[in-house]
Amino acid sequence: MPWPMVHLTVAHLVQQGRPSPSFVLGNIAPNAVLTRNNVNDQMKWASHLCAVEGVLPRVREIQQFHVSHTKVHLGEEYRQFLLGYAAHLYVDLRWAETVYKGMENLVERIFLYRWYTQFRSFQSLYNRDVTQLEYILMDTHPETKQLLEALESAPAAAMGELVSVEEVDDYRYATLRRLEEPIKPRSLRLMDVERVERFIEETADELSFLLPSWAAASPVPFPLEEVYSES
């Protein structure tokens, strides 16, 4: 699935260029399970609400997750974090259906791919491109500095048994350290940057419609204008 910069760039657009720090942190939080000792695939699927291994939750299931975790006594920062967590799950779902599926279809049509995969798997090709995409997005999006500052300043939070406060904190700082490394972006082999930019814009538009409707369905008061403003 996409790496942090795609999630962060979507978060920037969803909250109209003024994402709250807690919303930004929530947008990478499901992957915090990767910092867990002896992490396995089952733990990652659980943090991403996969009832069946490798099968991402549908939109309705993400909405139900958001509604069931809304707790008024935890305050606005938690609610922003929860919205970000739900947004991450939605971005993963749409990425799998579009960008990732498109890459799979592309390599199946490339004659040399069968020969090439004797030495490298599709997943290694994907990982190379998605890693490079991180630095391409950082170079081309002026909001990167603002997003990384928000990520650093957000109060730590947990999502029940899915990811702990310590895991979210560890993943946040590991992400910041990695993105601060002075690495020169290289060209992509299978991924199309223009297609990714289109994905970011389209998915942000979809979430800009969905998140307020999910907030309105919450069992506690949640003013819709709070979705797009800091507390």
For each residue, the residues with C-beta under 8 A, 3 or more apart:
1: 92 95 96 100
2: 6 7 91 92 95 99 130 133
3: 6 7 130 131 133 134
4: 7 8 28 31 134 175 179
5: 8 9 133 134 137 138 141 144 179
6: 2 3 9 10 91 95 133 137 196 199 200
7: 2 3 4 10 11 27 28 87 88 91
8: 4 5 11 12 24 27 28 144 147 148 151
9: 5 6 12 13 137 141 143 147 200
10: 6 7 13 14 27 87 91 200 203 204 207
11: 7 8 14 15 19 23 24 27 84 87 147
12: 8 9 15 17 19 141 143 146 147
13: 9 10 16 17 200 201 204 205 208
14: 10 11 19 23 87 204 207 208 211
15: 11 12 18 19 20 23 227 228
16: 13 228
17: 12 13 143
18: 15 228 229 230
19: 11 12 14 15 23 24 147 150
20: 15 23 24 77 80 150 229 230 231
21: 24 25 150 151 153 154 155 230
22: 25 26 76 77 78 80 81 84 154 155 157
23: 11 14 15 19 20 26 27 80 81 83 84 87
24: 8 11 19 20 21 27 28 84 147 150 151 154
25: 21 22 28 29 81 84 150 151 154 156 157 168 172
26: 22 23 29 80 81 82 83 84 85 86 87 88 157
27: 7 8 10 11 23 24 84 85 87 88 91
28: 4 7 8 24 25 31 32 88 151 171 172 175
29: 25 26 32 81 84 85 88 157 159 163 168 171
30: 33 47 48 85 88 89 92 159 162 163
31: 4 28 34 44 47 88 171
32: 28 29 35 47 163 164 167 168 170 171 172
33: 30 36 39 43 44 46 47 162 163 167
34: 31 39 44 171
35: 32 39 167 170 171 174
36: 33 39 43 167
37:
38:
39: 33 34 35 36 43 44
40: 43 44
41: 44 45 53
42: 45 46 53
43: 33 36 39 40 46 47
44: 31 33 34 39 40 41 47 48
45: 41 42 48 50 53 54
46: 33 42 43 49 50 162
47: 30 31 32 33 43 44 159 162 163
48: 30 44 45 56 57 89 92
49: 46 56 57 61 62 65 89
50: 45 46 53 54 55 56 57
51: 55 57 61
52: 55
53: 41 42 45 50
54: 45 50
55: 50 51 52
56: 48 49 50 89 92 93 96
57: 48 49 50 51 61 62 65 89 93
58: 61 62 93
59: 62 63 90 93 210
60: 63 64
61: 49 51 57 58 64 65
62: 49 57 58 59 65 66 86 89 90 93
63: 59 60 66 67 86 210 214 217
64: 60 61 67 68
65: 49 57 61 62 68 69 86 89
66: 62 63 69 70 82 83 86 214 218
67: 63 64 70 214 217 218 219
68: 64 65
69: 65 66 82 159 160
70: 66 67 79 82 218 219 220 222
71: 74 78 220
72: 220 221
73:
74: 71 77 78 79
75: 78 79 231
76: 22 79 80 226 231
77: 20 22 74 80 81 155 157 231
78: 22 71 74 75 81 82 157
79: 70 74 75 76 82 83 215 222 226
80: 20 22 23 26 76 77 83 84 231
81: 22 23 25 26 29 77 78 84 85 154 157 159
82: 26 66 69 70 78 79 85 86 159
83: 23 26 66 79 80 86 87 211 214 215 227
84: 11 22 23 24 25 26 27 29 80 81 87 88
85: 26 27 29 30 81 82 88 89 159
86: 26 62 63 65 66 82 83 89 90 211 214
87: 7 10 11 14 23 26 27 83 84 90 91 207 211
88: 7 26 27 28 29 30 31 84 85 91 92
89: 30 48 49 56 57 62 65 85 86 92 93
90: 59 62 86 87 93 94 203 206 207 210
91: 2 6 7 10 27 87 88 94 95 203 207
92: 1 2 30 48 56 88 89 95 96
93: 56 57 58 59 62 89 90 96 97
94: 90 91 97 98 199 203 206
95: 1 2 6 91 92 98 99 100 199 203
96: 1 56 92 93 100 101
97: 93 94 100 101
98: 94 95 101 102 199
99: 2 95 102 103 191 195 196 199
100: 1 95 96 97 103 104 126
101: 96 97 98 104 105
102: 98 99 105 106 195
103: 99 100 106 107 126 129 190 191
104: 100 101 107 108 122
105: 101 102 108 109
106: 102 103 109 110 190
107: 103 104 110 113 122 125 190
108: 104 105 113
109: 105 106
110: 106 107 113
111: 114
112: 115 116
113: 107 108 110 116 117
114: 111 117 118
115: 112 118
116: 112 113 119 120
117: 113 114 120 121 122
118: 114 115
119: 116
120: 116 117 124 125
121: 117 124 125
122: 104 107 117 125 126
123: 126 127
124: 120 121 127 128
125: 107 120 121 122 128 129 189 190
126: 100 103 122 123 129 130 190
127: 123 124 130 131
128: 124 125 131 132 189
129: 103 125 126 132 133 188 189 190 191
130: 2 3 126 127 133 134 191
131: 3 127 128 134 135
132: 128 129 135 136 185 186 187 188
133: 2 3 5 6 129 130 136 137 188 191 193 196
134: 3 4 5 130 131 137 138 178 179
135: 131 132 138 139 183 184 185
136: 132 133 139 140 185 188 193
137: 5 6 9 133 134 140 141 144 196
138: 5 134 135 141 144 179
139: 135 136 185
140: 136 137
141: 5 9 12 137 138 144
142: 145
143: 9 12 17 146 147
144: 5 8 137 138 141 147 148
145: 142 148 149
146: 12 143 149 150
147: 8 9 11 12 19 24 143 144 150 151
148: 8 144 145 151 152 176 179 180
149: 145 146 152 153
150: 19 20 21 24 25 146 147 153 154
151: 8 21 24 25 28 147 148 154 172 175 176
152: 148 149 172 176
153: 21 149 150
154: 21 22 24 25 81 150 151 157 172
155: 21 22 77
156: 25 165 168 169 172
157: 22 25 26 29 77 78 81 154 165 168
158: 163 164 165 167 168
159: 29 30 47 69 81 82 85 162 163 168
160: 69
161:
162: 30 33 46 47 159
163: 29 30 32 33 47 158 159 167 168
164: 32 158 167 168
165: 156 157 158 168 169
166: 169 170
167: 32 33 35 36 158 163 164 170 171
168: 25 29 32 156 157 158 159 163 164 165 171 172
169: 156 165 166 172 173
170: 32 35 166 167 173 174
171: 28 29 31 32 34 35 167 168 174 175
172: 25 28 32 151 152 154 156 168 169 175 176
173: 169 170 176 177
174: 35 170 171 177 178
175: 4 28 151 171 172 178 179
176: 148 151 152 172 173 179 180
177: 173 174 180 181
178: 134 174 175 181
179: 4 5 134 138 148 175 176
180: 148 176 177
181: 177 178
182:
183: 135
184: 135
185: 132 135 136 139
186: 132
187: 132
188: 129 132 133 136 191 192 193
189: 125 128 129
190: 103 106 107 125 126 129
191: 99 103 129 130 133 188 195 196
192: 188 195 196
193: 133 136 188 196 197
194: 197 198
195: 99 102 191 192 198 199
196: 6 99 133 137 191 192 193 199 200
197: 193 194 200 201
198: 194 195 201 202
199: 6 94 95 98 99 195 196 202 203
200: 6 9 10 13 196 197 203 204
201: 13 197 198 204 205
202: 198 199 205 206
203: 10 90 91 94 95 199 200 206 207
204: 10 13 14 200 201 207 208
205: 13 201 202 208 209
206: 90 94 202 203 209 210
207: 10 14 87 90 91 203 204 210 211
208: 13 14 204 205 211 212
209: 205 206 212 213
210: 59 63 90 206 207 213 214
211: 14 83 86 87 207 208 214 215 227
212: 208 209 215 216 224 227
213: 209 210 216 217
214: 63 66 67 83 86 210 211 217 218
215: 79 83 211 212 218 222 224 226 227
216: 212 213 222 224
217: 63 67 213 214
218: 66 67 70 214 215 222
219: 67 70
220: 70 71 72
221: 72
222: 70 79 215 216 218 226 227
223: 226
224: 212 215 216 227
225: 228 229
226: 76 79 215 222 223 229 231
227: 15 83 211 212 215 222 224
228: 15 16 18 225
229: 18 20 225 226
230: 18 20 21
231: 20 75 76 77 80 226
